[in-house]
């Protein structure tokens, strides 16, 4: 059983690691009793800390480990989730400094913006699409606070599922106009195609990942709220960001989103 002060301690160390840009070792090595449920408690504590210290607020969620390959690599059979904060949102046209990050990577995602509550325990893909006002192209900048991006599922969950920043493109569409599992994506780095993918890479359908999230949140008395953004999971492997990089993620039918990085 993990004590409240241990949850506080792990959350504080993760908060400091991000603030000071200093990676930490895996917490499961120090606290073998850190299971997934306690890791989500750490995540909640960390988010509360960030909201208070950074004067920000929750605006949505993100999914991680939505591909079979990633799940097998981590030895798990389901995704993980994290919280999006207002302070994490960047905008197209921003020149993004890499100074705040430890080892940043970029992932292409489809963002869902909701106008109805999604509450488990029996949310389906159809429910997700009915509750979604818009979808939009997005990229998520992930940055683990662990040495060498090496962690267990519990560590990653505690670290807010490696969340850091995100950009949502400026083109918004109804999801009802598309077959999201077949939606193609081209991810470019400095004008060169680095990877391609399709919506089906995310649990067979991006909305299936969000249905899983809504049903999982029900277990802890939470739900997806109207107005919230959910990043549904990466359509490809994450690409390491270097100073001066320019990325674009283009999605069939819904346009593209770009990100530019400086030192």
N, C-alpha and C positions, 0 to 999 in steps of 0.2 A: 504494500500500500504506500502510495506517495503522499507525503505531507504537503500541506498548503505552502509552507515556507520553501519547500523544494520546487514547487510549481513557480512560485515567485522568483526564486533564484535562477532557474533556467530561462524564464521570460526576460529577466533583467540582463542576463549574460548575452542573450540573442539581441536584445535592444542595443546594448553597448557594442556588440560586434559590428552591427550595421552602422551605428553612429561613428565608430572609430575606424571602420574599414579594416578590422582585424578578424581573420577567420578563427573559429574555435574547433575543438575536437568533438567527436560524437558524444552526445550525452548518454546514450545507452551503455557506453563503456563505464561511465561513472554511476549511472542509475539503471541497473538491469531491470528494475521493476517498471521502467517507463514503457507502458503499453500504449496502444493507439488511442484509447479513451483519455488517458492522462495527457497524451500529446496534444489532443484537441483542447484540453483545459489550459495547457500552456499557451497554445495559440490564442485562445480567448483573452488570457491575461496579457499577452504581448500586444494584442490589438487595443485593449483598453489603455495600456501604457502609452502606445503610440498616439491614440486619439487625444489623450490628456497632454502629453509632452509636446506634440507637434500641432496641437490645436486643429485637428482634422476630424473627419467623421466617416463612417462606413457608407459606401455607395453601391456595394455589390459583392460578388463572389467570383472566384476563378477555380477551374478544375485542373488537376494535374494527374499524371499517370493514366491517361485515357487510352493509350495504345496498348495492344497486347504485348508488343516487344518491351515497352517500358515496365509493364507489370511483371513480366517474366524476369526481367533484369533485377527488379526489386524483390522478387519472390512473393508478390501479392496477387490477389485476384480481383481487386476493385480499385477505382481511382482514389484520389485524395482531393481535398478542397482547401481553399484559403479565402481570405477576406480582401476585398479591394477597398482602399481608402481614397478619399478625395485628393490627398497629397500625392498619391501615386500616379495620377492622370497627367500625361503630357499631351501635347497637341501637334498635329502635322505642321511643319514649318519651323518648329522649335529646333534649335541646334542643341543637341543633348551632350552635355559633358560626361565623360566616363569617370571623372574624378571620384564621385561618391561610391563607386561600385568595387567589389572584390574581384569577381571574375564573371562579367556580364555576358549573357547569351540572349539571342532573340528568337521568338517563335511566332509563326503565323496562326491566327485564330479567327473564328467567327464569333462576334459579339452579339449577344441577345439582350434587348432592352424590353423590360416587362411593363405592362399596364394593368395586369391583374395579379393577385396573390397566387402563388403556387405552393400548396401545402400538402404534404404526404398524408397517409402512408402509401397511397395507390396512384401516384401521378404517372401518366403515360406520355409517350411521344406526342400524341394528339393533344393532350392537355397543355404540354409545353408550347406547342405551336399556337394554340388558341389563346394562351396568356401573353404571347409575345407581340409587342407592338411593332418593333423593328429588329432587323438584323443588319449588321454592318461589318466591313472588313476591319481587322484589328491585328496588332502585334503586341506581344507581351515580352518585356525585358525581365528575364529571370536572373537571380543572383543568389546562390546559396551562401549562407554564412558559415559553412563548414569547409575545412581545409580540402582543397582539391576537388570540390564538388562531390565529396565522398560522404555518404550518409545512409542511414537506414530509413525505412518508411516513417518510423516514430520521430526521428530527428527532423525529417523534412516537414512533417505535419506541424511539429512544434514551431518550426521556422516559417510558418505561414505558407507552406508549400512552395518555398523559394520565390515568393512574390517580390516584385520590386517596383516596376513602373509599367504603364501600358498606354497605348495610343489607339483611339478608335477613329477610323476614317470618317470622312464627312459625307458619305453617301449612305442613305438609310432606305431600306426596302422592307416590305411585308414578307415574312417567311412563307406565306401561303402561295407565293408566285414561283417558288423554286422547289426542286427535289434536292434537299440539302446533302443527302448522302452521295449524290452524283456531282455535286458542285466541285469543279476543278480549281486548283490553286497553283500559281507559279511564284516562287520565292526567289528574288534576285538580290545579289550582293555586288555593289559597284557595277551594275549593268549586266552581270553574268548570272545565268540561271544556276542556282546552287541546289535547288530541290523542287520537286513538284509533288502534289498530293491531291487528295479529294476528301470531301466531308466524311466519307465512310471510314477514314482512318481514325476517327473519333468514335470508338465503340459502335461502329456500323452506321451511326447517325448522330450528329452533334446534339440533337434534342434528347437522345437517349441518355447522354451524359448528364444533361440538366435534370431529366426525370430522376436519375439515380441520386443526384444532389438533393433535390426536393424531398425525396423519400428518406434520405440519410439525415437531413436536417430535422425531420419530424421527430427522430429519436432523441434529439436534444432540445425539443420544444421550440424549434425555430422554423422559419419558412422564407421563401423568396418573396420579397415585397414589391408592390407596384413602384415603378420608377427605378428599380435596381438594374444594374448591368451585370451580366454573367458572361465571362470568357469561357467558352465551351470546351477548350482543350486544343492542344497543338495538332496541326495537320501534318507536321513533319518533325524530324529531329531538330533540336535547338542548334543555332549557328553562333559560334563565338564572335563577339564584336571586337573589332580593332579600331583605334583612333582614326578618324577620317572616313570610316565606312558609311556608305549610303545603301539602305535596304528598301526594297519594295515588295509588297505581297499583293498579288492581283488575283481576284476571285471571279469566276465566271458569273457575269450578270449583275454583280453588285459593286464592281469597281475595285479600287486599290487603296492601299494606305502606305505611306512612306515614312522612313525614320532616318535622320542624319545625325552622325556622331562626331564630336570634336575630341580633343585630348581629355 
